Amino acid sequence: MLKNRIFNLLIPALLLCLLLPVLFSGCNSGQAAKTGDTVQVDYTLFLSDGTEYETSVGGQPLEFVIGEGRLLELFEGAVIGLEPGQTRTVDIAAEDAYGEHREDLIFTLSREQLEEGFDPKVGDTVYSQDESGYTWTMVVVAVSETDITVDANSPLAGEDLTFEITLIKII
């Protein structure tokens, strides 16, 4: 009788030990991000002088697939191995980020090349599409009566960057 009672208590306890890991295996707790995972992160981007350039904290988290190549390679790589709630800081040199500022990406365009009625001002963003279909984003840096000068460099060209990245969740 005592043997049956112990057996009846032991079986549910053993089943519980075996089933708990299975029941919770779908949870992300203790799971580290890896290549191919879709993740959501919060990030803050700092320039080399410590200035905060942009952040997603308090707004919409950034969602992406690790290894898909939509973001800077070193940014994506910094997320690998993080578990939800963990934060990592990564420094990315200009050449590994948006490259050095290039003088050959500064162009002067005749006003005749512009759409009729377009009156650009310094600081305006203009777009142009090349023969291959690539859209160039350029900032107007100078304006005269006959032409405008635009800069097609990324605003972050020549900048060493520091990202503070927090993994929110693995989807």
Residue, then its C-alpha position, 0 to 999 in steps of 0.5 A: m500500500l505504501k509502495n503504491r502511494i509513493f509510486n502515485l506521488l512519484i509519477p506526477a512529479l517525474l512527468l512534471c519534470l519532463l514536461l516543464p522544459v517542453l511546455f516552456s521551450g517556446c519562450n525566449s527566456g534564455q535563448a540567444a539571438k542568432t543569424g536568421d532570427t527576426v529580432q526587435v531592438d532598441y538602439t541609441l546612436f552616438l557620434s564620436d564626440g559623444t553627441e546622441y544622434e538618434t534613438s529608438v528608445g521610447g519609440q518604435p523598436l527596430e525590427f530586422v532579420i539578423g544576417e539579411g544585410r539591411l543594416l550595418e554588418l557590425f550592428e547586426g553582428a553585435v546582436i548575435g548572442l544577446e538574450p532579451g533584455q541584454t544590452r551591448t555597446v559596439d563601436i564602428a569606425a567610419e570605414d566600416a559604417y558609411g565610409e569617409h566623406r568623399e569630395d567626388l560625391i559633391f555635384t553642381l547641377s545647372r538649374e536647367q536640369l531641375e524640374e520647372g518651378f523647383d526652387p531649392k534652398v540650402g539644406d533641402t533634400v533632393y532625390s535623383q535616380d540613375e540609369s540602374g534605378y538606384t535612388w540618390t539622396m542628396v542635400v543642397v549645400a549651395v544655391s546660385e542663380t544658375d546652379i545648385t550644389v548637392d552633397a550625395n554623401s551620407p550625413l554620417a560619412g566620415e563619422d565613427l559611431t557608437f551604438e548602444i543596442t538592447l535586444i527587446k525580443i526574438i520573434 
